[in-house]
Amino acid sequence: MIYLFIAFFVTLLLGVPVAFCLGIGALAFLLITGRESLLIIPTLMFSGIDSFPLMAIPFFIMAGDLAERSGILPNLVNLAKALVGHLRAGLAHVSIVTEMFLSGVTGTAVGDAAAIGSIFIPSMVREGYDRKFSAVLTASASIMGPLIPPSVGMLIYSFVQGGTVSVAALFLAGVVPGVLVGVGLMALSYVLAKRRNYPMSHEKFNLMNVFRSLKGALLGLTVIIIILGGILTGVFTPTEAGAAAVAYVLIVGTIFTRKLKFSNIIPSILNTAITSSVIFILMATAKVCAWLLTSAQIPQVCGEFLKSVSTNPTFFITLVILFLVFLGFFIEAIAIMIMFVPVLAPIAASYGVEPHHFGLIFVMAIQIALITPPVALALFVTTKLAGIGIDDVWIEIIPFLTFLTALTLLVAYWPGMTMWLPRLFGFVR
């Protein structure tokens, strides 16, 4: 396995895209060892993406893209303003709550960071917020995308894990930590705003304004109801729920808001295809690496070694979280998931960790990679929108990174805080 890791990290340091680093690493291992025929590579790559549940990914991405183009997003922004715009650092709070709403539609992080950032970062800068704060806050808030259902990350985890965990249970498990990320970021924003004397809104809370805004936002919120309601009641599979969401947004955009034209839909399809292709090529090449790691019995070897050190599940979970956060500095989140879920999930089971809870911990830990340079995909998007470089925000990241890591550890140590919801609906015993 040493050849695989050497080839992977050398190509990664040379700036080769992660998907190709994984493929080159697997190819180097097979060429040097000669253990398997090279013909196994295309077979494994195809099997890595040949799955009906994975079709939900482009549907969720397209639903979010069309929701933005159809004019649904501004109504969600108005609702967020009515709810929290009156607080200190009101615009920061509005961006967080809007992200929370949008996460219930798209299930992705980088796309959400681009959509929310393009609206709020210029506005925050104009109102006197620091550019670094605006960029880091928006990138951190995008972490809610893979946690609040529907979640593309949860879908991928379920598939990579072997389909033995319920997608609906993972979705429900992500609700509480997703909301806690939003609440925690709002508290952190309030503290930083007070310390740095960021502008305070002079608007006052108005309940009637909330109801008026809610009326306008109902079209957008209905998408969330369709997706979650359909999955939880068993009417839809996740893939069918994604397709239904796309159909609904198309109807809303063409008939009700009348902002969706043929000229909008074609770019949306292209954007969905490009974004999905990045995910799928990662999954295809990572599948080869995952198969090689599994066939070499790396999970068993690692499991035996860890148990020789400690049989305490808390020790194992803490080690996994710190390991995944460290990997996030160098590797993209989806690649981490596809490479290491087949290795770590069996070890977690041997420690007696509930599979859905471990899935939630895993997804939470790797999402921190969105704000940890040099990879930091969400941070790349938001710093560009803020007109600064990613090197400018190293210090600004620290309180946000500390909070997100601490929350992940809290979720890991207190399973009942998140798993009560899947149990309530009967998805977990």
N, C-alpha and C positions, 0 to 999 in steps of 0.2 A: 504493500500500500504506500510505501514511502515514495515510490516513483510518481504515483498519482498526485500526492500532495506537493511534491517539489515542482512538478510541471504546472500544477494549478497556481501556486503562489508566485512562481517566476513570471508566468504570463500575466497574472493579475498586476504585478508590480510594473510590468511593461505597458500597462494601460489597455490590455485586450479586454473587450466586453466579457462580463462574468459568464454568460452562456457559453461562449467559445472557450473560455478558460476551463470550464468543466469538461467540455468535449475533448479538448486537447489533453487534459489530464488523464481522462479515461483511455484515450488513444495511445498515449505514451506508455501507460501501464500494460496495455495489451500487446503493444509492439515489443516491449522489453522482456516481458515475462513469457509471452506466447501461450498463456494459459487457455485462451479462448480464441475462436476465429473472429476476425474483424467483422464478419457478416452479422455478428450479434448486435453491433452498434445500431444500425438502422431499425432492426427488430425491436430493440429496447426503446429507442427514441419514439417509435410509433406507438408502442404500448403505453408509454408515459403520458400520452395525450389522447389516446383512444378511449374516451369515456363520456357517456351521456351526461352525468352530473357536471362535468367541466364545461358543458355548453352554457351553463348559467353565467359563467364569467363574462363573455361578451354581451350577454343580455343585460346584466346589471350595469356594465360600463356604458352601454348605449342608452339605457334608461336615464342614467345620471347626466349624460351629455345632452340628450334631448330635453331633459327637464330644465337645464340651463338655457338652452336655445329657445324653449317655448315660453319663457317669461315666468316660470314657476318660482325661480330663485328669488327675484325681487320681492315677491309676496312673503316668502319665508323670512327675508331680511326685515321686512316691516313688522312682522310678528315678533321677531327677536328684539327689535328696537322697543316695541311696546312693552315687552316683558322686563327687559334689563337695561334699557338705554338710559334710565334715570340715575343709575349708580355711578360712583366714581370710576373713571376709566370706562365709561359707558360704551364707547365704540369698541374697545377690546372685548368687553363682555358680549356685545352684539355679535361680533365675529365668531366667538366661541359657540354661542347658542345656535347661530346659523349653521355652523359646521355640524353641530349635533343633529339638527334637522336634516341636513344634506346627507349625513352619514346613513340615515335611514332609507335613503334612496339609492345611493351608488355602491356602497360597500368597499370603496377604494380610498387610498390615502393621497397619492400624488395628484390625481385628478382633482380631488377636493381642495388640496392646497393651492392648485392653480386657479380654480374657480373662485374660492374665497379670497385668496391673496390678491387677485386682479381687481376685486371690488374694494376690499378693506385696507390693504396696505397703503395705496396712494392717499386714501381718505385719512388714515391715521397719521401719516406723515404731515399732511396739510394741517391737521389739528394740533400738531406739536408733539406727537409721540416720536420717540427715537426710532430711527430706521432699523437698528439692530433688534430692538425689542419687538417691533412690528413683524419682522421676518421670522424670528424665532418663535414667537407666540403662534403665528399662523401655521408654521410647520408642526409645532407641538400639538396644536388642536387637530391637525389632520390624522393623528394617531387614532382618534375616535372612529374614523372610517372603517378600519378593519375590526373594530370591536362591537360597535352598535350594529345590530342586524339590519339588513342582510350584509354579510361579510365575505368578500372574495377570499380573504386569508383563511377563514374557517372552512370554506369549501375546499380549498387546496389541501388544508391539513387533513380533512376527512378522507380525501382521495389518496393522499400519500400514505396515510396511516393504514390504508388497506380497506377503507369503507366499513370498518367495524364500529365506528363511533357515529352517533346520530348528528346530522347537520343541524337539525332543529334544536337539539339539546345544546350544541355549541353556540348557536345563535342566541338562545336564551341566557346561557352562561355569560355571554359578553355584554348583556344589558347593564348590569350593575357597575362593572368596572369602566364601561364606556361613559356612563353618566358621571362616575367619580372622577374620571379624567377631566371632564368638562368643569365640574364643580371645583376641583383642585386648581385648575388653571385660572379660573375666575378669582379664587382666593389669592393665588400668587400674583395675578395681575393687579388686584386691589392693593396688596402690600407694596409692590414695586411702584405703582402709580402714586401712592401716598408718599413714599420715600423720595421719589424723583419729581414730585409735584407735576405729574401729568394733568392735562385739563380735566375738569369735572363738568359733567353735563348739568345744564340748568333746567332740563325738562323734569317734570314731576310725573309720578306714576298715575295713570288714568285707566281705570278698569274698563270704561266704555271704549277707549282706544284699543285695548286688548281684544275686546269682542269684535270690533270692526276689522282689526288686522287678522283675527282668526278666521273671519268669514272669507277674506281674500286668500288666505293660505290653505283653505280646506282642499283645494284642488291638488296642491302639493302633498299635503299630509295624507290624502287618500291613497297615494302611491305606497306609502309605508303600510297602511292598513291592508291593501291588496296583497303585498308581498308577505308580511308576517301572518296576517289572518289566513291566507291561503295555505301557507306551509304548516302552521300550527294546527289547523283544523283538518289537515290531510287532503284538502281539495287539490292542492298543487304540490308537485315536487319542486325543489328549489329552481330547477331549470324552467319548469312551466311557469313558476311565479315570476321569474325574470322576463320571460316572453310576454306574460300578461301585463307586466309593468311597462314594457316598451309599447305594447298596443294601447294601453291607457294613456300614456304620455303623448303618443301620436294623435289620439282623438282629442285630448285636451288642447294640444298645440295647434291643431288644424281647425278645430270647430269652435272652441271656447275662447282661447287667447288670440287665435289667428296669427300667431307669430311664426309658426312652422310652415315653411314653403319647401318646395322640392329642392330649391337651392340650399336650404339648411340641412335637409335630411342626408343628402349625398356626402357632404363633409363629415357629418356625424358618423355615417357608416365607415368612412375612410379612417377617421380618428379611432373608432372602436376596433377596426381591423389592425391598425398599427399597434395600439396599446395591448390588445389581446395577443398579438404575435410575439411581442416581447416576453409576455408571461409564458406562452406555450413553448417557445424555443428554450427558455430556461428550464421548464419542466421536462422537456424532451432530453436535453443533455444531462440534467441532474439525475434523471432516472437511470442512466447508464452508470454514473458514479455510485448512486445508491445501491444498485444491484451488485456492483463489484464489492462494495463495503459489506453488504449482507452475505454474499457468497464466501467472503473471506472470514466470516463469523466475527466481524469486528464488534457487533453488539454484545455477543456472549463474552468475548475477551474483556471488553470495557466493563461489563456488568460484574464479572468475577473480580476484576481489579478493585472496582469501587466498593463492592461488598467486603473485600478483604480489609479495606480502610475503615468503613463504617456501614452498619446495617440500618442506620437511622434515616427514614425518608426525608426528614427536614434537611439533613446534611446533603442528600442527593439533590433535592429541589433547589437549594441555595447554590450549589455548585453549578447546576444546569443554567440557572438564571444569569449568574456572573459570566459563565462561559458564552452564552448566547449574546449578552450585551457586548462582551469583548469582540466576538466575531462580527457584530454589527458595525464595528469601526472599519471593517475591510470588505465585507461581503454583503450583497443585497439580500433583503429579508426573505424573498421567495426562494432564492438559491439555498440559503441556510435551512429553510424548512424542508425542502426536497432532499437535501443531502443528509440531514441529521435526524429527521423524524424517524426513518426506519432504524436508525441506530439507537436513539434515546427512548423511544416509546416502549420497546420491549423491556428495557432496563427499568423504566418507571413502573411497568406492570409488576416486575419482580420485586420492587420495593413496596408494592401494595398501593400505589398512587392511583386514584380513580381516573380512568382514561380521558373522560371529558374535562375533568379539572386540569389534568396535565396538558391537554390540548389548548385550553384557555391560557395557561401559564406560558406555554411555548409561543403562542401567537402574540401575547402581550410583550414578552421579552424581546422578540425579534423586531417588533414595530419601533422600538427605541432606536433601531438602526436608521430610521428616517431622519433623525436629527443628530447623528454622530458622524462628523466628518472623518475621513475624506469621502466616504460613499454618500450618505445623507441625501437621498433623492429629493425628499420634500424640502429640505433646506436649500438645495440648489435652485429649486423653483422659486421659493419665496425671497431668497437673497437677490436673485436676478430681478424680480419684480420691485424690490426695494432699492435697487440701484447700488448695491454694495457687493463685495466679494465674500465668499464663504469663510475666508481667513479672518474676516473682521468680527465674527460672532462667537469665537471660541469661549470667551469669558461669559458672554450673555447666555450661553447654553447651560452653564453649570447648574443654576437653580432649577431649571426645567428638567434636566437630565436626572438630578437628584430626586426630584419629586416623582417622576415616572418610574424610576428604579425602585424607590421605596414603596410605591403603590403596588408594583408587581410583586414585591416580596410580601406585602400585606395580603394580597389575594392568594398567594401561594401558601402562607401559613394559616390562613383562615378560610378553608374551603366552604364553610356554611354561608359565608357572606355572599357568595356568587351562585352556589349550586342549589340553593333553595328554590330558585325559579324553575329550572329544568325538572326538579322533583315535583313541584307543584303541578306541572302539566303532565306528569307521568312519563317523561322521557328518560329519567334516571331514577334508579331505585335507591 
